[in-house]
Structures are given as C-alpha cells and as structure tokens.
Amino acid sequence: MIFHRYHGLGNDYLVCHHSVAALLSNEQIQRLCDRHYGIGSDGLLIDHDDADISSLRIINPDGSEAEKSGNGLRIYARYLFDIGRVKHEPFLVNTPGGQVRCEVTEGAHQVIVDMGQAKFSPAALPATVEGNEALALPLLAGGHNLSATLVSMGNPHCVIRVDKLDLEQVKQLGSEIETLAIFPKRTNVQFAQVLDRNNITIGIWERGAGYTLASGSSSCAAASAMRKLGLVDENVTVHMPGGKLAISFSGDFQVNMRGPVQKIATITLDNDCFWDMTT
Ligand SMILES: N[C@H](CCC[C@H](N)C(=O)O)C(=O)O
C-alpha cells in the first residue's frame, strides 16, 4: 500500500487513494498515524477521484472524521497537482464540510484555498449554546475563567482570546475544552493573541489530534473571530509554532487562505505494521 506524506507548516498528513483506504479498518488507520508503531501523522487524507470534482475525506489520528481541514486541503491540492490531475488552474474540491476552490500557484509550494464562509451560529458547530452568536462565551477550564468565540469553518472551533499566548496553557486546557458537553461533536480549540490589526499568533489543540504545530481551519477560525470582535482588518497573518498563513476576508466573512506545502516522501507500507493487531 502506497502513502504520500506531506506537511503544511509542520501539520503533517498521509494521503492515499480510496481504494487503499478501503482495505483498512478504522483501528488500522489509527495505527498508521501513530508516531511510534505506524508511519506517524496528524491524520489521513483519502482521495476520492471518481467524480468530475475530486472529493476529500479527512480522518483524525483518533479515527474520528473531520468535515474540513485547511492544511489538509492545501496538501490534497498539491497531491492532485503532483499526480497530474490538476495544473495551475483553480479547481473545486468537495469535502464533508462544503465545496472549496483551490489553486496550486507557480512552483507548487504555495497553495490558495477559498475556505468558505466563517459561521458564528453555535448551531453550526454544533454547540448547545443559546442565541445566534457566541462571541464572548464564558468558559471555565482548569480553574481559569475564559472568554470564547465560537466559529464554524465547516468544522467546529472554539477561539479563546488571550492577552499573552502561553503554549503550555494550550496543552494543559485543550483537551478539557475539546470535550466540553456543549460541543456534541467536540471542537478544535485555539488560544489567540492579537499582535496588531494585521497579525495574530495562535496555539492550537485539534479535535481528534491534540496539540499541532499549525492548522489551516484553526487559522481561518481564529482570524475570523478576531475580525468579528473588530480587532483585525481584512488581511491577517496568522503566526503559529510551525509557521504562518495569510488569511484574507471578502464579502460576509468569506475566508481565503494562502500557505506552503511540502512533500516529504512516498512510502510503501509493510503489512507487518499491523501484525500485532487483532482487527
Ligand atoms: N482535527 C480537525 C481537522 C484538521 C484540522 C487542521 N489540521 C487544519 O489544517 O484545518 C477537526 O477534527 O476538525
């Protein structure tokens, strides 16, 4: 079985064709993502190329399925370019969280994705919170009183604004916030510090993946939350431990994301990887 390994700012994914994924149980996909017993990855991207418009499925390392992934979409766009299915023209990709428009720019190391509209209705995440918006939702986690802005990019996000980003706090509180009862499908979590009207820095705890070095949908969600709060302009650079993404807004919170993708390797998996597994 062939897997293609890419990363976007250190948020790494394995990519495979759906005919390969069909041979794997959910437990075997989790094993693939394990950094000691498998290849290691922040998730598996499954290429469904049967229709005119390519479709992408995103499986988190815990086996859960995500509606959308920003770095995953940039990686998938570059994968489609590498296998010759697209060139430099813009093209559409279907995801469970909606259809997006991708473009692999010259040199293939920068990919642009129109990530769709940021939605602030708690029901869109979903979150069991009253009202049409939750822009300063009081949350208690780890004994800390936090203020959250809920955003859907197709996948759910809980953005916590902080005066000073502390990545240790992200790692300590992320899991508790991810699994709060108000998030029936759990949530991605970002702690965001506004640096100025065109720059923010975030720490990320991903649903189903934990602490990651970068996240495209998290960048879109955090920038959208800060814009909704009136704290940033229409062009925002989102700084993360793994690097930075360029986010821009148009219309009613239509979000565009531009950032790098690198190919790491093409890997032939040995079936012995699953030898000790019962499934
Ligand atoms: N763990 C996320 C999916 C991947 C998000 C992140 N890797 C990105 O680049 O957007 C979720 O369950 O919604």
PDBQT file of the ligand as one rigid body, heavy atoms in Angstrom, charges set to zero:
ROOT
HETATM    1  N1  LIG A 301      -8.709  17.960  13.583  1.00  0.00    +0.000 N 
HETATM    2  C1  LIG A 301      -9.591  18.809  12.758  1.00  0.00    +0.000 C 
HETATM    3  C2  LIG A 301      -9.325  18.543  11.258  1.00  0.00    +0.000 C 
HETATM    4  C3  LIG A 301      -7.966  19.019  10.821  1.00  0.00    +0.000 C 
HETATM    5  C4  LIG A 301      -7.800  20.480  11.033  1.00  0.00    +0.000 C 
HETATM    6  C5  LIG A 301      -6.397  21.059  10.782  1.00  0.00    +0.000 C 
HETATM    7  N2  LIG A 301      -5.337  20.081  10.615  1.00  0.00    +0.000 N 
HETATM    8  C6  LIG A 301      -6.433  22.026   9.621  1.00  0.00    +0.000 C 
HETATM    9  O1  LIG A 301      -5.392  22.228   8.984  1.00  0.00    +0.000 OA
HETATM   10  O2  LIG A 301      -7.516  22.636   9.406  1.00  0.00    +0.000 OA
HETATM   11  C7  LIG A 301     -11.070  18.503  13.060  1.00  0.00    +0.000 C 
HETATM   12  O3  LIG A 301     -11.358  17.426  13.609  1.00  0.00    +0.000 OA
HETATM   13  O4  LIG A 301     -11.899  19.362  12.713  1.00  0.00    +0.000 OA
ENDROOT
TORSDOF 0
